[in-house]
Amino acid sequence: MIDNAAIYMQNGKGIASERICSINDNVLQSHFHTYFELFYLEKGQRNIVIGNRSYCMEPHDFIVFPPYTMHHSYSAENVKFERLVLYFQPDLISSELQKKFESNLVPHHMSTDIHKELFHQLFCQLLVEQDGSNPFAKEAMHSILQLLIIAAARAKSDTHRAISEPKMASIISFVHQNYFKELSLDVLCANFFISKSYLCREFKRFTHCSFIEYLNKIRILHAQRLFVESNKNITQIAMEVGFSSLTHFERVFIKNNNQSPKKFCSGIRKIRDAKKRYV
């Protein structure tokens, strides 16, 4: 399925939203964005996987994914669902709100029918502003975003419990903690006393991608963070996140980002440094 909102963001938009209606849309691999995502389920049922945790979402549930958060979603076979997604750049909300969602990465639920309706109406109004030609549409979208995010921050977050997958949760946690080391299926099998065939099958079922694909995504995620948070050169960062050669790092980076690490690093650091000058 084409993610038009993501295409808008890639083309320089600060906010982009989209309504998606589908069935058996379960082929998405774990992925991440460099911006925030507000995922709101309108109808049906949807499972959300965040790193090593999985949650079952019902209508009117939502979750806010901070930048660089590995996640994907899926539904049971032949279960129709409708969802709204809203992408927005981090600098459009306050640092306090950013910290709120970074420290509370679980699905949320509005406490009353009135709050549910208001939240949904705001989302729909944002879509109208995005798709229409009203004067000051950009300003309207920014204002609606603030109202949505404040409502999201006030919503209940203790209504969902992670679905228990103790073995795979432990394995994925291990990968996240040791991504920069020489990891392999053999290493995981030895550490968790399981067969390679079982590991391959369950890893793919839980993350919707192979072990090496997931490991590379984690490494690229941390490389992108280091591009922003440090001034290290590309070779240093490639080695630091676990790649044994710059050539391999460049190939994997291009596969995951559709651009070279040099181009990405140059662009993101230019934005970073420009922001520092205005602070």
C-alpha positions as CSV (number, residue, x, y, z in Angstrom):
1,M,0.0,0.0,0.0
2,I,1.3,3.4,-0.9
3,D,1.8,5.7,2.1
4,N,1.0,9.1,0.5
5,A,1.4,10.9,3.8
6,A,5.0,9.6,4.0
7,I,5.6,10.8,0.5
8,Y,4.4,14.3,1.5
9,M,6.9,14.3,4.4
10,Q,9.8,13.2,2.1
11,N,8.9,16.2,-0.1
12,G,9.4,18.6,2.7
13,K,6.0,18.9,4.4
14,G,6.0,19.5,8.1
15,I,2.6,17.8,8.7
16,A,0.9,15.2,6.6
17,S,-2.2,13.0,7.3
18,E,-4.1,10.2,5.5
19,R,-7.1,7.9,6.0
20,I,-6.3,4.3,5.1
21,C,-9.0,1.6,4.7
22,S,-7.7,-1.9,4.1
23,I,-7.9,-5.7,4.7
24,N,-5.1,-8.2,5.1
25,D,-2.5,-5.4,5.0
26,N,0.0,-7.4,6.9
27,V,3.1,-7.3,4.8
28,L,4.7,-4.1,6.4
29,Q,8.1,-4.8,7.9
30,S,9.2,-3.1,11.1
31,H,10.2,0.4,10.2
32,F,10.8,3.8,11.7
33,H,10.5,7.5,10.7
34,T,12.6,10.5,11.4
35,Y,9.4,12.3,12.5
36,F,6.5,11.7,14.9
37,E,3.6,9.5,13.9
38,L,0.1,9.6,15.5
39,F,-1.7,6.4,14.6
40,Y,-5.5,6.4,15.3
41,L,-7.7,3.3,14.7
42,E,-11.2,4.3,13.5
43,K,-12.7,0.8,12.9
44,G,-11.7,-2.9,13.2
45,Q,-8.9,-4.3,15.2
46,R,-5.1,-3.9,14.8
47,N,-2.1,-5.3,16.5
48,I,0.8,-2.9,17.0
49,V,4.4,-4.2,17.5
50,I,6.8,-1.8,19.1
51,G,10.3,-3.2,19.4
52,N,9.8,-6.3,21.6
53,R,6.2,-5.5,22.7
54,S,2.9,-6.1,21.1
55,Y,-0.5,-4.5,21.8
56,C,-4.0,-5.1,20.5
57,M,-5.8,-1.9,19.6
58,E,-9.6,-1.3,19.3
59,P,-11.6,1.5,17.7
60,H,-10.7,4.9,19.1
61,D,-7.4,3.7,20.4
62,F,-4.3,5.6,19.3
63,I,-0.5,5.7,19.8
64,V,2.2,8.3,19.2
65,F,5.4,6.9,17.8
66,P,8.4,9.2,18.4
67,P,11.1,9.5,15.7
68,Y,13.4,6.4,15.3
69,T,10.9,4.0,17.0
70,M,10.9,0.6,15.3
71,H,7.2,-0.6,14.8
72,H,4.8,-2.2,12.5
73,S,1.1,-3.2,12.6
74,Y,-1.0,-6.2,11.4
75,S,-4.5,-7.6,11.7
76,A,-6.1,-11.0,11.8
77,E,-6.9,-12.6,8.4
78,N,-9.8,-10.9,6.6
79,V,-10.4,-8.3,9.3
80,K,-11.2,-5.0,7.8
81,F,-9.8,-1.9,9.5
82,E,-9.7,1.9,9.0
83,R,-7.0,4.0,10.5
84,L,-5.9,7.6,10.4
85,V,-2.2,8.5,10.4
86,L,-0.7,11.9,11.1
87,Y,3.0,12.6,10.6
88,F,4.7,15.8,11.9
89,Q,8.2,17.1,12.5
90,P,9.4,17.2,16.1
91,D,10.0,20.9,16.2
92,L,6.3,21.6,15.7
93,I,5.5,20.6,19.4
94,S,7.1,21.6,22.6
95,S,10.0,19.7,24.2
96,E,7.8,18.8,27.1
97,L,5.3,17.1,24.8
98,Q,8.1,15.3,23.0
99,K,9.4,13.9,26.3
100,K,5.9,12.9,27.3
101,F,5.5,10.6,24.3
102,E,9.0,9.3,24.3
103,S,8.6,8.2,27.9
104,N,5.1,6.7,27.5
105,L,5.2,4.6,24.4
106,V,2.0,2.7,24.7
107,P,-1.5,2.8,23.2
108,H,-3.9,5.4,24.7
109,H,-7.7,5.6,25.0
110,M,-10.0,8.6,25.4
111,S,-12.0,8.3,28.7
112,T,-15.4,9.5,27.5
113,D,-17.5,9.4,24.3
114,I,-17.3,13.2,24.1
115,H,-13.5,13.2,24.1
116,K,-13.5,10.4,21.5
117,E,-15.8,12.5,19.2
118,L,-13.8,15.7,19.6
119,F,-10.5,13.9,19.0
120,H,-11.9,12.3,15.8
121,Q,-13.4,15.5,14.6
122,L,-10.1,17.3,14.9
123,F,-8.4,14.6,12.9
124,C,-11.1,14.8,10.2
125,Q,-10.8,18.6,10.1
126,L,-7.0,18.4,9.6
127,L,-7.7,16.2,6.6
128,V,-10.1,18.8,5.2
129,E,-7.5,21.5,5.6
130,Q,-4.8,19.4,4.0
131,D,-6.9,18.5,0.9
132,G,-8.7,21.8,0.4
133,S,-7.7,25.2,-0.8
134,N,-8.9,27.3,2.1
135,P,-6.9,30.4,3.0
136,F,-4.4,29.9,5.8
137,A,-4.7,26.1,5.6
138,K,-1.1,25.7,6.8
139,E,-1.8,27.8,9.9
140,A,-5.0,25.9,10.5
141,M,-3.2,22.5,10.3
142,H,-0.6,23.7,12.8
143,S,-3.3,24.8,15.2
144,I,-5.2,21.5,14.9
145,L,-2.0,19.6,15.5
146,Q,-1.5,21.4,18.8
147,L,-5.0,20.6,19.9
148,L,-4.6,16.9,18.9
149,I,-1.3,16.5,20.6
150,I,-2.5,18.1,23.8
151,A,-5.6,15.9,23.8
152,A,-3.4,12.8,23.2
153,A,-1.1,13.8,26.1
154,R,-4.1,14.0,28.4
155,A,-5.6,10.7,27.4
156,K,-5.4,7.5,29.5
157,S,-2.4,5.3,28.9
158,D,-2.9,2.5,31.4
159,T,-5.7,0.7,29.5
160,H,-3.5,-1.7,27.4
161,R,-1.2,-4.5,28.5
162,A,1.4,-5.9,26.3
163,I,0.7,-9.3,24.7
164,S,3.0,-11.8,26.3
165,E,5.7,-13.2,24.0
166,P,8.4,-13.8,26.6
167,K,10.9,-15.7,24.4
168,M,10.8,-13.4,21.4
169,A,10.7,-10.3,23.6
170,S,13.9,-11.3,25.3
171,I,15.6,-12.1,22.0
172,I,14.6,-8.7,20.4
173,S,15.7,-6.9,23.6
174,F,19.1,-8.7,23.3
175,V,19.4,-7.5,19.7
176,H,18.6,-3.9,20.7
177,Q,21.2,-4.0,23.5
178,N,23.9,-5.7,21.4
179,Y,23.3,-4.4,17.8
180,F,26.9,-3.0,17.5
181,K,28.5,-6.4,18.2
182,E,29.0,-9.4,15.9
183,L,25.5,-10.8,16.1
184,S,24.3,-13.8,14.1
185,L,21.6,-16.5,14.3
186,D,24.2,-18.8,15.8
187,V,24.9,-16.4,18.6
188,L,21.2,-16.0,19.4
189,C,20.6,-19.7,19.3
190,A,23.4,-20.3,21.7
191,N,22.3,-17.6,24.1
192,F,18.6,-18.6,24.1
193,F,19.0,-22.4,23.6
194,I,16.7,-22.6,20.6
195,S,17.0,-24.1,17.1
196,K,17.8,-21.9,14.1
197,S,14.7,-23.0,12.3
198,Y,12.5,-22.0,15.2
199,L,14.3,-18.7,15.6
200,C,14.0,-17.8,11.9
201,R,10.3,-18.6,11.8
202,E,9.3,-16.8,15.1
203,F,11.5,-13.8,14.4
204,K,9.8,-13.3,11.0
205,R,6.4,-13.8,12.5
206,F,7.0,-11.2,15.2
207,T,8.9,-8.6,13.3
208,H,7.7,-9.3,9.7
209,C,11.3,-9.3,8.5
210,S,14.3,-11.6,8.8
211,F,16.9,-11.3,11.5
212,I,19.5,-9.7,9.4
213,E,17.0,-7.2,7.9
214,Y,15.9,-6.2,11.4
215,L,19.5,-6.0,12.7
216,N,20.5,-3.8,9.8
217,K,17.5,-1.5,10.4
218,I,18.5,-1.1,14.1
219,R,22.1,-0.3,13.1
220,I,21.0,2.3,10.5
221,L,18.6,3.8,13.0
222,H,21.5,4.4,15.4
223,A,23.7,5.7,12.6
224,Q,21.1,8.3,11.8
225,R,20.9,9.4,15.4
226,L,24.7,9.7,15.5
227,F,24.6,11.8,12.3
228,V,22.5,14.3,14.3
229,E,24.0,13.9,17.8
230,S,27.7,13.9,16.9
231,N,30.2,15.3,14.3
232,K,31.9,11.9,13.7
233,N,32.6,11.0,10.1
234,I,30.6,8.4,8.2
235,T,33.3,5.7,8.5
236,Q,33.5,6.1,12.3
237,I,29.8,5.9,12.7
238,A,29.5,2.8,10.4
239,M,32.0,1.0,12.5
240,E,30.4,2.2,15.8
241,V,27.0,0.8,14.9
242,G,28.4,-2.6,13.9
243,F,29.2,-2.6,10.2
244,S,32.6,-4.2,9.3
245,S,33.0,-2.2,6.1
246,L,32.0,1.2,4.8
247,T,30.9,-0.4,1.5
248,H,28.4,-2.7,3.3
249,F,27.2,0.2,5.4
250,E,26.6,2.4,2.3
251,R,24.7,-0.4,0.5
252,V,22.4,-1.1,3.5
253,F,21.8,2.6,4.2
254,I,20.8,3.3,0.6
255,K,18.4,0.3,0.7
256,N,16.7,1.6,3.8
257,N,16.7,5.3,3.0
258,N,16.8,5.6,-0.8
259,Q,19.8,7.9,-0.5
260,S,23.5,7.7,0.4
261,P,24.7,8.2,4.0
262,K,26.8,11.1,2.7
263,K,23.7,12.9,1.3
264,F,21.6,12.1,4.4
265,C,24.3,13.2,6.8
266,S,25.0,16.4,5.0
267,G,21.3,17.3,4.9
268,I,20.4,16.5,8.5
269,R,23.5,18.2,9.9
270,K,22.8,21.3,7.9
271,I,19.3,21.4,9.4
272,R,20.7,20.7,12.9
273,D,23.3,23.5,12.7
274,A,20.8,26.0,11.3
275,K,18.5,25.4,14.2
276,K,21.4,25.9,16.7
277,R,22.1,29.3,15.2
278,Y,18.5,30.4,15.8
279,V,18.3,29.1,19.4
